[in-house]
Amino acid sequence: MSKIASEVLIERLADWGVDTIFGLPGDGINGIMEGLRRQDRVRFVLVHHEEAAAFMATGYAKSTGRLGVCLATSGPGAIHLLNGLYDAKLDHAPVLAITGMQETQMLGTGYQQEVALEKLFIDVAEYNEMVHVPAQLPTLLDIAIRHALTRRGVAHLTIPTDIQIADAGANPWSAPAPAVNQPTAPIYLPASGLPRPEDVQAAAKVLNAGSKVVMLVGAGALGARDEVLQTAERLGSPVVKTLPGKAVIPDNHPLCIGGIGLLGTAPAIDAMEGCDTLFMVGTNFPYTKYLPDPGQCKVVQIEADPIRAGNRIATEVPMIADAAPGLSALLPHLDEPSERSFLEGLQAKMGNWRERMHALESIEDDPVQPQYLMHVIDTLADSDCILTSDSGTIATWAARHFTIRDERAFYLSGNLATMAPGLPYTIANQIAHPGRQCIAFVGDGGFAMLMAEFGTACRYDLPIKVVVNNNASLGQIMWEQLVLGYPEYGIRFGRAPNFAPWAEACGGRGIRVEKASDVEGAIKEALSFPGPALVDVLVNPDEPPMPGKVEYEQAKGFVKAFLSGQPRKASIASTLFRDKITEMRA
Ligand SMILES: Cc1ncc(C[n+]2csc(CCOP(=O)(O)OP(=O)(O)O)c2C)c(N)n1
């Protein structure tokens, strides 16, 4: 029996090392499903929503560094993929999306579910093609995958239904003198990532001349922990991390002064304000207001992609290199500073900051403090656990109260900052790293968006853990509205749903927690449960994710919102002025 084109497609994916495809069938991809059924090298993971499939492919790519693959039917299925694919695009994760398309003879007729996917995907994809004849398939697939890996982004192939089930070698349109379709090879040779020697010299000169050097490391430096720490040690430099780069160095390392930005630490703000040299490694951090002022300092940057060098702040010396080889090349040229008072000052401030954060992790408060909840997870989770977080206040609690140490990893939607990837990322992480503890820390808003995927975890018997920080609201947006001077509007869901019975209905373990004293027992139980487990914790909805330092405009906004009819003023004020109230009581 001759092969159908879809079999060749799947075989070629397997040759590329793809072992998992996340997706959901439909009449636009029945041929591809048949290609999957006829082999056993690539596993198909059935999801409930294609957006989750795209998040899973993205999460898989982020935590493995390998290609993530998702599959959706024509029209609506493909449209559902888009948000997850934008997450891959914006965070530079290599993902291949395969979609179905109407039969070739119907194209352009407005046939049912006909959506011009090759137009729709133009913006999201680095490579974006429709397959017109089966003979094209291996070659186009190779090119698509090379694009995704090399450009670290999304590639998209859409395949009409008749092509999917046609004879694999068929090329009905090549006549009368067909071009010869040579077999191609699935090669990908990653660049060496080594910097130019002259840039290394120039960078060393600037760094050696600095007396207040700060390193800012991002997701591009994940996997370069030793090199980052050796460099920071040599330079006497504190290390500030972007949130996607949280796992670059341990949070409890003496050189770490925490995160940058709204979710970051006060010492990191001081470091940016006080440095005379900024050394950026593997980061394209977008919030430029948190970077040093123009002209304040010299900037050295190690960046893998020349398009991003000098992108956010004028760079004195750009080094185009991967983080680890770039830093290794630089290290022998760096001098020890004669004194370390800048570092020591920030380390002292970091000590205070850690105490401040610890004080917020209080078991005394009911409703549960989200900081306490995160702290309990932090204390009980494995030293190589993989935590994912949704966007929202949860990201702040994770940024500040989850400690990267040992082999722990952390992922979130960094640049798209979309809601709902936490659960699908965790499912993909558990598939990619079967022996590790995979935990999703999500808000009730984000969880509700893709909660059906808890059923996916149960179906595949994946022992994931989900902790819902349930404030019955879109918490982050409430604080954004208040800071703008507007009373909250349209952000509360009313009665907080109980998600625990849903977890049980799916076949997992579900635990509801309403008191701080029950948090620890519930988290312990979930972490030791052999299958998928969910802990739904009612937390204080009025706990503010305070910035490292409150700006005047932010405080003014609060006051204005309070004067303009903000409800629950007393409850919010009591959290804002908790320190003062405790002092007064004492
Ligand atoms: C898909 C999507 N819709 C809307 C937003 C805007 N947004 C950012 S955070 C947030 C609130 C998230 O609520 P929840 O998941 O409950 O977390 P919380 O902030 O309450 O901790 C919203 C609506 C977004 N980032 N992504």
PDBQT file of the ligand as one rigid body, heavy atoms in Angstrom, charges set to zero:
ROOT
HETATM    1  C1  LIG A 601      -6.191  36.988  27.299  1.00  0.00    +0.000 C 
HETATM    2  C2  LIG A 601      -6.055  38.184  28.176  1.00  0.00    +0.000 A 
HETATM    3  N1  LIG A 601      -7.146  38.929  28.476  1.00  0.00    +0.000 NA
HETATM    4  C3  LIG A 601      -7.026  39.993  29.286  1.00  0.00    +0.000 A 
HETATM    5  C4  LIG A 601      -5.813  40.341  29.807  1.00  0.00    +0.000 A 
HETATM    6  C5  LIG A 601      -5.672  41.544  30.730  1.00  0.00    +0.000 C 
HETATM    7  N2  LIG A 601      -5.382  41.027  32.077  1.00  0.00    +0.000 N 
HETATM    8  C6  LIG A 601      -4.135  40.960  32.580  1.00  0.00    +0.000 A 
HETATM    9  S1  LIG A 601      -4.065  40.324  34.100  1.00  0.00    +0.000 SA
HETATM   10  C7  LIG A 601      -5.731  40.184  34.170  1.00  0.00    +0.000 A 
HETATM   11  C8  LIG A 601      -6.395  39.644  35.397  1.00  0.00    +0.000 C 
HETATM   12  C9  LIG A 601      -6.185  38.188  35.567  1.00  0.00    +0.000 C 
HETATM   13  O1  LIG A 601      -7.057  37.702  36.536  1.00  0.00    +0.000 OA
HETATM   14  P1  LIG A 601      -6.736  36.387  37.316  1.00  0.00    +0.000 P 
HETATM   15  O2  LIG A 601      -6.297  35.323  36.384  1.00  0.00    +0.000 OA
HETATM   16  O3  LIG A 601      -7.882  36.041  38.183  1.00  0.00    +0.000 OA
HETATM   17  O4  LIG A 601      -5.470  36.776  38.178  1.00  0.00    +0.000 OA
HETATM   18  P2  LIG A 601      -5.331  37.900  39.309  1.00  0.00    +0.000 P 
HETATM   19  O5  LIG A 601      -4.853  39.153  38.681  1.00  0.00    +0.000 OA
HETATM   20  O6  LIG A 601      -6.673  38.068  39.964  1.00  0.00    +0.000 OA
HETATM   21  O7  LIG A 601      -4.306  37.345  40.245  1.00  0.00    +0.000 OA
HETATM   22  C10 LIG A 601      -6.325  40.614  32.991  1.00  0.00    +0.000 A 
HETATM   23  C11 LIG A 601      -7.782  40.635  32.735  1.00  0.00    +0.000 C 
HETATM   24  C12 LIG A 601      -4.696  39.567  29.429  1.00  0.00    +0.000 A 
HETATM   25  N3  LIG A 601      -3.477  39.843  29.848  1.00  0.00    +0.000 N 
HETATM   26  N4  LIG A 601      -4.859  38.476  28.640  1.00  0.00    +0.000 NA
ENDROOT
TORSDOF 0
